[in-house]
Amino acid sequence: MKINYMFNINKSENSHGVGKITILSFLILFFLAITLLILNNNVFILNLDQAVHTLITSHLSPSFYSWMLSITNIGDILSTIIIFTVFGLFLFSKNKTSFYIFTLATASGIASTQIIKHFVQRARPINPLEQGFSFPSAHAMIATVFLLSSIYLLAPHMKKVFSKNTFLIVTAIIFPLVAFSRIYLSVHWASDVIAGIVLGLICFVFSSFTYCYKKENVL
């Protein structure tokens, strides 16, 4: 039984495989470009980050700030473990390949984020909430992986239309807000979050691409 998702590759159609390699290559090059600009303290990136930071900090709302604090916790370690466990158990019971793709995307995303953070060693914006290195945003990365997994791995296995649509709407709202909260709370620069999103895309596409050539059930 094959899973017909957006990222599905039919091994008999080489053009699909080439297309996916092209997408993956573009994402990697884009991420490398951002990384190099950060390492070289590119004036455009620095000015853009500062402009976004200034714009947001000048329009802070106490009530919205508190709400963003709650939203950003969804990307914390404990919440990530809980979401991964729930999603993983569901996928494991429905389709092993989907489970393996989800696991590889999550694991590779977390590992690569930590490695890159210590390589780049970019300082966070001054804030009272978090310390440590800033680039790329792990919250934005994991939110992207979870969002893509929700759409392309979990939702297709939901038979009830109402449940599927509700699930998709909730995840399409919550996970992007997790990424945005990192900028709003001034714990990340805008380019950190953009890089985290791109890294999440890379990990998800790479994971699905990898299992296309290992299993008959492909993404």
C-alpha positions as protocol buffer text, in pm:
chain_id: "A"
residue {
  index: 1
  type: MET
  ca { x: 0 y: 0 z: 0 }
}
residue {
  index: 2
  type: LYS
  ca { x: 148 y: 332 z: -102 }
}
residue {
  index: 3
  type: ILE
  ca { x: 91 y: 663 z: 66 }
}
residue {
  index: 4
  type: ASN
  ca { x: 0 y: 933 z: -181 }
}
residue {
  index: 5
  type: TYR
  ca { x: 118 y: 1254 z: -23 }
}
residue {
  index: 6
  type: MET
  ca { x: 247 y: 1577 z: -167 }
}
residue {
  index: 7
  type: PHE
  ca { x: 604 y: 1455 z: -142 }
}
residue {
  index: 8
  type: ASN
  ca { x: 527 y: 1113 z: -291 }
}
residue {
  index: 9
  type: ILE
  ca { x: 786 y: 983 z: -535 }
}
residue {
  index: 10
  type: ASN
  ca { x: 704 y: 704 z: -778 }
}
residue {
  index: 11
  type: LYS
  ca { x: 1026 y: 515 z: -832 }
}
residue {
  index: 12
  type: SER
  ca { x: 922 y: 442 z: -1190 }
}
residue {
  index: 13
  type: GLU
  ca { x: 911 y: 815 z: -1260 }
}
residue {
  index: 14
  type: ASN
  ca { x: 1265 y: 946 z: -1233 }
}
residue {
  index: 15
  type: SER
  ca { x: 1150 y: 1302 z: -1289 }
}
residue {
  index: 16
  type: HIS
  ca { x: 983 y: 1301 z: -947 }
}
residue {
  index: 17
  type: GLY
  ca { x: 1307 y: 1191 z: -783 }
}
residue {
  index: 18
  type: VAL
  ca { x: 1500 y: 1459 z: -968 }
}
residue {
  index: 19
  type: GLY
  ca { x: 1245 y: 1717 z: -861 }
}
residue {
  index: 20
  type: LYS
  ca { x: 1281 y: 1621 z: -499 }
}
residue {
  index: 21
  type: ILE
  ca { x: 1660 y: 1632 z: -519 }
}
residue {
  index: 22
  type: THR
  ca { x: 1630 y: 1978 z: -674 }
}
residue {
  index: 23
  type: ILE
  ca { x: 1409 y: 2099 z: -389 }
}
residue {
  index: 24
  type: LEU
  ca { x: 1644 y: 1951 z: -129 }
}
residue {
  index: 25
  type: SER
  ca { x: 1949 y: 2103 z: -299 }
}
residue {
  index: 26
  type: PHE
  ca { x: 1787 y: 2446 z: -314 }
}
residue {
  index: 27
  type: LEU
  ca { x: 1693 y: 2433 z: 55 }
}
residue {
  index: 28
  type: ILE
  ca { x: 2045 y: 2327 z: 155 }
}
residue {
  index: 29
  type: LEU
  ca { x: 2204 y: 2602 z: -55 }
}
residue {
  index: 30
  type: PHE
  ca { x: 1964 y: 2858 z: 91 }
}
residue {
  index: 31
  type: PHE
  ca { x: 2045 y: 2747 z: 444 }
}
residue {
  index: 32
  type: LEU
  ca { x: 2419 y: 2754 z: 376 }
}
residue {
  index: 33
  type: ALA
  ca { x: 2384 y: 3104 z: 231 }
}
residue {
  index: 34
  type: ILE
  ca { x: 2209 y: 3230 z: 546 }
}
residue {
  index: 35
  type: THR
  ca { x: 2472 y: 3062 z: 764 }
}
residue {
  index: 36
  type: LEU
  ca { x: 2761 y: 3218 z: 574 }
}
residue {
  index: 37
  type: LEU
  ca { x: 2599 y: 3561 z: 590 }
}
residue {
  index: 38
  type: ILE
  ca { x: 2561 y: 3525 z: 967 }
}
residue {
  index: 39
  type: LEU
  ca { x: 2920 y: 3404 z: 1011 }
}
residue {
  index: 40
  type: ASN
  ca { x: 3046 y: 3701 z: 811 }
}
residue {
  index: 41
  type: ASN
  ca { x: 2826 y: 3951 z: 997 }
}
residue {
  index: 42
  type: ASN
  ca { x: 2656 y: 4057 z: 677 }
}
residue {
  index: 43
  type: VAL
  ca { x: 2529 y: 4413 z: 714 }
}
residue {
  index: 44
  type: PHE
  ca { x: 2201 y: 4345 z: 533 }
}
residue {
  index: 45
  type: ILE
  ca { x: 2110 y: 4053 z: 759 }
}
residue {
  index: 46
  type: LEU
  ca { x: 2214 y: 4239 z: 1073 }
}
residue {
  index: 47
  type: ASN
  ca { x: 2013 y: 4546 z: 976 }
}
residue {
  index: 48
  type: LEU
  ca { x: 1711 y: 4335 z: 884 }
}
residue {
  index: 49
  type: ASP
  ca { x: 1723 y: 4148 z: 1215 }
}
residue {
  index: 50
  type: GLN
  ca { x: 1758 y: 4471 z: 1409 }
}
residue {
  index: 51
  type: ALA
  ca { x: 1474 y: 4636 z: 1218 }
}
residue {
  index: 52
  type: VAL
  ca { x: 1237 y: 4345 z: 1288 }
}
residue {
  index: 53
  type: HIS
  ca { x: 1348 y: 4335 z: 1651 }
}
residue {
  index: 54
  type: THR
  ca { x: 1288 y: 4709 z: 1695 }
}
residue {
  index: 55
  type: LEU
  ca { x: 950 y: 4693 z: 1523 }
}
residue {
  index: 56
  type: ILE
  ca { x: 823 y: 4413 z: 1744 }
}
residue {
  index: 57
  type: THR
  ca { x: 961 y: 4544 z: 2073 }
}
residue {
  index: 58
  type: SER
  ca { x: 801 y: 4881 z: 2005 }
}
residue {
  index: 59
  type: HIS
  ca { x: 458 y: 4719 z: 1976 }
}
residue {
  index: 60
  type: LEU
  ca { x: 460 y: 4476 z: 2268 }
}
residue {
  index: 61
  type: SER
  ca { x: 130 y: 4397 z: 2436 }
}
residue {
  index: 62
  type: PRO
  ca { x: 139 y: 4257 z: 2793 }
}
residue {
  index: 63
  type: SER
  ca { x: -155 y: 4023 z: 2730 }
}
residue {
  index: 64
  type: PHE
  ca { x: -23 y: 3903 z: 2394 }
}
residue {
  index: 65
  type: TYR
  ca { x: 325 y: 3865 z: 2544 }
}
residue {
  index: 66
  type: SER
  ca { x: 184 y: 3631 z: 2810 }
}
residue {
  index: 67
  type: TRP
  ca { x: 2 y: 3432 z: 2543 }
}
residue {
  index: 68
  type: MET
  ca { x: 323 y: 3403 z: 2338 }
}
residue {
  index: 69
  type: LEU
  ca { x: 500 y: 3272 z: 2647 }
}
residue {
  index: 70
  type: SER
  ca { x: 247 y: 2988 z: 2662 }
}
residue {
  index: 71
  type: ILE
  ca { x: 273 y: 2920 z: 2288 }
}
residue {
  index: 72
  type: THR
  ca { x: 653 y: 2910 z: 2286 }
}
residue {
  index: 73
  type: ASN
  ca { x: 649 y: 2640 z: 2556 }
}
residue {
  index: 74
  type: ILE
  ca { x: 507 y: 2400 z: 2297 }
}
residue {
  index: 75
  type: GLY
  ca { x: 855 y: 2388 z: 2147 }
}
residue {
  index: 76
  type: ASP
  ca { x: 1032 y: 2318 z: 2476 }
}
residue {
  index: 77
  type: ILE
  ca { x: 1199 y: 1984 z: 2548 }
}
residue {
  index: 78
  type: LEU
  ca { x: 918 y: 1832 z: 2755 }
}
residue {
  index: 79
  type: SER
  ca { x: 643 y: 1935 z: 2514 }
}
residue {
  index: 80
  type: THR
  ca { x: 850 y: 1815 z: 2218 }
}
residue {
  index: 81
  type: ILE
  ca { x: 891 y: 1474 z: 2380 }
}
residue {
  index: 82
  type: ILE
  ca { x: 518 y: 1451 z: 2452 }
}
residue {
  index: 83
  type: ILE
  ca { x: 416 y: 1555 z: 2098 }
}
residue {
  index: 84
  type: PHE
  ca { x: 674 y: 1323 z: 1944 }
}
residue {
  index: 85
  type: THR
  ca { x: 548 y: 1033 z: 2156 }
}
residue {
  index: 86
  type: VAL
  ca { x: 181 y: 1094 z: 2069 }
}
residue {
  index: 87
  type: PHE
  ca { x: 250 y: 1145 z: 1697 }
}
residue {
  index: 88
  type: GLY
  ca { x: 496 y: 855 z: 1692 }
}
residue {
  index: 89
  type: LEU
  ca { x: 262 y: 605 z: 1855 }
}
residue {
  index: 90
  type: PHE
  ca { x: -17 y: 700 z: 1615 }
}
residue {
  index: 91
  type: LEU
  ca { x: 206 y: 663 z: 1309 }
}
residue {
  index: 92
  type: PHE
  ca { x: 361 y: 339 z: 1433 }
}
residue {
  index: 93
  type: SER
  ca { x: 14 y: 188 z: 1457 }
}
residue {
  index: 94
  type: LYS
  ca { x: -84 y: 308 z: 1109 }
}
residue {
  index: 95
  type: ASN
  ca { x: 222 y: 290 z: 886 }
}
residue {
  index: 96
  type: LYS
  ca { x: 578 y: 201 z: 984 }
}
residue {
  index: 97
  type: THR
  ca { x: 737 y: 399 z: 702 }
}
residue {
  index: 98
  type: SER
  ca { x: 560 y: 717 z: 812 }
}
residue {
  index: 99
  type: PHE
  ca { x: 685 y: 653 z: 1164 }
}
residue {
  index: 100
  type: TYR
  ca { x: 1044 y: 608 z: 1045 }
}
residue {
  index: 101
  type: ILE
  ca { x: 1030 y: 925 z: 836 }
}
residue {
  index: 102
  type: PHE
  ca { x: 889 y: 1122 z: 1129 }
}
residue {
  index: 103
  type: THR
  ca { x: 1151 y: 983 z: 1366 }
}
residue {
  index: 104
  type: LEU
  ca { x: 1442 y: 1050 z: 1131 }
}
residue {
  index: 105
  type: ALA
  ca { x: 1320 y: 1403 z: 1053 }
}
residue {
  index: 106
  type: THR
  ca { x: 1283 y: 1486 z: 1422 }
}
residue {
  index: 107
  type: ALA
  ca { x: 1612 y: 1330 z: 1530 }
}
residue {
  index: 108
  type: SER
  ca { x: 1817 y: 1476 z: 1246 }
}
residue {
  index: 109
  type: GLY
  ca { x: 1660 y: 1817 z: 1304 }
}
residue {
  index: 110
  type: ILE
  ca { x: 1743 y: 1822 z: 1675 }
}
residue {
  index: 111
  type: ALA
  ca { x: 2096 y: 1690 z: 1623 }
}
residue {
  index: 112
  type: SER
  ca { x: 2183 y: 1924 z: 1336 }
}
residue {
  index: 113
  type: THR
  ca { x: 2041 y: 2226 z: 1520 }
}
residue {
  index: 114
  type: GLN
  ca { x: 2262 y: 2167 z: 1823 }
}
residue {
  index: 115
  type: ILE
  ca { x: 2571 y: 2106 z: 1610 }
}
residue {
  index: 116
  type: ILE
  ca { x: 2517 y: 2420 z: 1404 }
}
residue {
  index: 117
  type: LYS
  ca { x: 2446 y: 2630 z: 1715 }
}
residue {
  index: 118
  type: HIS
  ca { x: 2787 y: 2542 z: 1860 }
}
residue {
  index: 119
  type: PHE
  ca { x: 2957 y: 2596 z: 1525 }
}
residue {
  index: 120
  type: VAL
  ca { x: 2808 y: 2939 z: 1456 }
}
residue {
  index: 121
  type: GLN
  ca { x: 2788 y: 3053 z: 1821 }
}
residue {
  index: 122
  type: ARG
  ca { x: 2564 y: 3349 z: 1753 }
}
residue {
  index: 123
  type: ALA
  ca { x: 2451 y: 3553 z: 2052 }
}
residue {
  index: 124
  type: ARG
  ca { x: 2080 y: 3590 z: 2121 }
}
residue {
  index: 125
  type: PRO
  ca { x: 1908 y: 3927 z: 2143 }
}
residue {
  index: 126
  type: ILE
  ca { x: 1924 y: 4065 z: 2496 }
}
residue {
  index: 127
  type: ASN
  ca { x: 1628 y: 3911 z: 2679 }
}
residue {
  index: 128
  type: PRO
  ca { x: 1533 y: 3796 z: 3030 }
}
residue {
  index: 129
  type: LEU
  ca { x: 1406 y: 3453 z: 2925 }
}
residue {
  index: 130
  type: GLU
  ca { x: 1680 y: 3249 z: 2760 }
}
residue {
  index: 131
  type: GLN
  ca { x: 2054 y: 3241 z: 2716 }
}
residue {
  index: 132
  type: GLY
  ca { x: 2283 y: 3034 z: 2496 }
}
residue {
  index: 133
  type: PHE
  ca { x: 2345 y: 3035 z: 2123 }
}
residue {
  index: 134
  type: SER
  ca { x: 2081 y: 3164 z: 1887 }
}
residue {
  index: 135
  type: PHE
  ca { x: 2134 y: 3031 z: 1532 }
}
residue {
  index: 136
  type: PRO
  ca { x: 1929 y: 2846 z: 1415 }
}
residue {
  index: 137
  type: SER
  ca { x: 1606 y: 2837 z: 1614 }
}
residue {
  index: 138
  type: ALA
  ca { x: 1539 y: 2485 z: 1742 }
}
residue {
  index: 139
  type: HIS
  ca { x: 1178 y: 2581 z: 1818 }
}
residue {
  index: 140
  type: ALA
  ca { x: 1121 y: 2693 z: 1459 }
}
residue {
  index: 141
  type: MET
  ca { x: 1287 y: 2377 z: 1327 }
}
residue {
  index: 142
  type: ILE
  ca { x: 1082 y: 2135 z: 1537 }
}
residue {
  index: 143
  type: ALA
  ca { x: 761 y: 2331 z: 1472 }
}
residue {
  index: 144
  type: THR
  ca { x: 823 y: 2296 z: 1098 }
}
residue {
  index: 145
  type: VAL
  ca { x: 891 y: 1922 z: 1122 }
}
residue {
  index: 146
  type: PHE
  ca { x: 578 y: 1869 z: 1333 }
}
residue {
  index: 147
  type: LEU
  ca { x: 364 y: 2081 z: 1100 }
}
residue {
  index: 148
  type: LEU
  ca { x: 478 y: 1895 z: 787 }
}
residue {
  index: 149
  type: SER
  ca { x: 437 y: 1562 z: 965 }
}
residue {
  index: 150
  type: SER
  ca { x: 85 y: 1662 z: 1068 }
}
residue {
  index: 151
  type: ILE
  ca { x: -11 y: 1745 z: 710 }
}
residue {
  index: 152
  type: TYR
  ca { x: 165 y: 1471 z: 515 }
}
residue {
  index: 153
  type: LEU
  ca { x: 201 y: 1185 z: 764 }
}
residue {
  index: 154
  type: LEU
  ca { x: -73 y: 1197 z: 1026 }
}
residue {
  index: 155
  type: ALA
  ca { x: -374 y: 1363 z: 860 }
}
residue {
  index: 156
  type: PRO
  ca { x: -400 y: 1114 z: 568 }
}
residue {
  index: 157
  type: HIS
  ca { x: -458 y: 835 z: 822 }
}
residue {
  index: 158
  type: MET
  ca { x: -754 y: 1013 z: 983 }
}
residue {
  index: 159
  type: LYS
  ca { x: -1076 y: 875 z: 839 }
}
residue {
  index: 160
  type: LYS
  ca { x: -1321 y: 1120 z: 994 }
}
residue {
  index: 161
  type: VAL
  ca { x: -1331 y: 1439 z: 790 }
}
residue {
  index: 162
  type: PHE
  ca { x: -1420 y: 1662 z: 1086 }
}
residue {
  index: 163
  type: SER
  ca { x: -1136 y: 1525 z: 1299 }
}
residue {
  index: 164
  type: LYS
  ca { x: -889 y: 1559 z: 1013 }
}
residue {
  index: 165
  type: ASN
  ca { x: -988 y: 1916 z: 931 }
}
residue {
  index: 166
  type: THR
  ca { x: -986 y: 2019 z: 1296 }
}
residue {
  index: 167
  type: PHE
  ca { x: -644 y: 1865 z: 1346 }
}
residue {
  index: 168
  type: LEU
  ca { x: -505 y: 2039 z: 1038 }
}
residue {
  index: 169
  type: ILE
  ca { x: -648 y: 2377 z: 1135 }
}
residue {
  index: 170
  type: VAL
  ca { x: -510 y: 2356 z: 1489 }
}
residue {
  index: 171
  type: THR
  ca { x: -162 y: 2247 z: 1380 }
}
residue {
  index: 172
  type: ALA
  ca { x: -156 y: 2504 z: 1096 }
}
residue {
  index: 173
  type: ILE
  ca { x: -216 y: 2775 z: 1356 }
}
residue {
  index: 174
  type: ILE
  ca { x: -19 y: 2651 z: 1655 }
}
residue {
  index: 175
  type: PHE
  ca { x: 312 y: 2545 z: 1502 }
}
residue {
  index: 176
  type: PRO
  ca { x: 369 y: 2863 z: 1295 }
}
residue {
  index: 177
  type: LEU
  ca { x: 289 y: 3063 z: 1610 }
}
residue {
  index: 178
  type: VAL
  ca { x: 560 y: 2871 z: 1795 }
}
residue {
  index: 179
  type: ALA
  ca { x: 811 y: 2993 z: 1538 }
}
residue {
  index: 180
  type: PHE
  ca { x: 678 y: 3350 z: 1549 }
}
residue {
  index: 181
  type: SER
  ca { x: 683 y: 3355 z: 1929 }
}
residue {
  index: 182
  type: ARG
  ca { x: 1061 y: 3322 z: 1924 }
}
residue {
  index: 183
  type: ILE
  ca { x: 1092 y: 3657 z: 1748 }
}
residue {
  index: 184
  type: TYR
  ca { x: 814 y: 3824 z: 1947 }
}
residue {
  index: 185
  type: LEU
  ca { x: 970 y: 3724 z: 2279 }
}
residue {
  index: 186
  type: SER
  ca { x: 1311 y: 3850 z: 2159 }
}
residue {
  index: 187
  type: VAL
  ca { x: 1481 y: 3517 z: 2224 }
}
residue {
  index: 188
  type: HIS
  ca { x: 1578 y: 3485 z: 1856 }
}
residue {
  index: 189
  type: TRP
  ca { x: 1659 y: 3709 z: 1564 }
}
residue {
  index: 190
  type: ALA
  ca { x: 1431 y: 3684 z: 1261 }
}
residue {
  index: 191
  type: SER
  ca { x: 1707 y: 3518 z: 1055 }
}
residue {
  index: 192
  type: ASP
  ca { x: 1743 y: 3251 z: 1327 }
}
residue {
  index: 193
  type: VAL
  ca { x: 1377 y: 3159 z: 1287 }
}
residue {
  index: 194
  type: ILE
  ca { x: 1393 y: 3163 z: 906 }
}
residue {
  index: 195
  type: ALA
  ca { x: 1697 y: 2934 z: 921 }
}
residue {
  index: 196
  type: GLY
  ca { x: 1517 y: 2705 z: 1166 }
}
residue {
  index: 197
  type: ILE
  ca { x: 1219 y: 2675 z: 931 }
}
residue {
  index: 198
  type: VAL
  ca { x: 1445 y: 2600 z: 635 }
}
residue {
  index: 199
  type: LEU
  ca { x: 1636 y: 2340 z: 839 }
}
residue {
  index: 200
  type: GLY
  ca { x: 1306 y: 2176 z: 936 }
}
residue {
  index: 201
  type: LEU
  ca { x: 1211 y: 2157 z: 568 }
}
residue {
  index: 202
  type: ILE
  ca { x: 1550 y: 2006 z: 483 }
}
residue {
  index: 203
  type: CYS
  ca { x: 1521 y: 1738 z: 751 }
}
residue {
  index: 204
  type: PHE
  ca { x: 1168 y: 1644 z: 651 }
}
residue {
  index: 205
  type: VAL
  ca { x: 1236 y: 1630 z: 276 }
}
residue {
  index: 206
  type: PHE
  ca { x: 1565 y: 1445 z: 333 }
}
residue {
  index: 207
  type: SER
  ca { x: 1397 y: 1188 z: 558 }
}
residue {
  index: 208
  type: SER
  ca { x: 1113 y: 1120 z: 314 }
}
residue {
  index: 209
  type: PHE
  ca { x: 1361 y: 1104 z: 25 }
}
residue {
  index: 210
  type: THR
  ca { x: 1582 y: 857 z: 213 }
}
residue {
  index: 211
  type: TYR
  ca { x: 1299 y: 612 z: 281 }
}
residue {
  index: 212
  type: CYS
  ca { x: 1176 y: 632 z: -77 }
}
residue {
  index: 213
  type: TYR
  ca { x: 1466 y: 412 z: -173 }
}
residue {
  index: 214
  type: LYS
  ca { x: 1444 y: 179 z: 123 }
}
residue {
  index: 215
  type: LYS
  ca { x: 1076 y: 88 z: 140 }
}
residue {
  index: 216
  type: GLU
  ca { x: 797 y: 7 z: -98 }
}
residue {
  index: 217
  type: ASN
  ca { x: 565 y: 233 z: 100 }
}
residue {
  index: 218
  type: VAL
  ca { x: 702 y: 570 z: 8 }
}
residue {
  index: 219
  type: LEU
  ca { x: 627 y: 929 z: 98 }
}
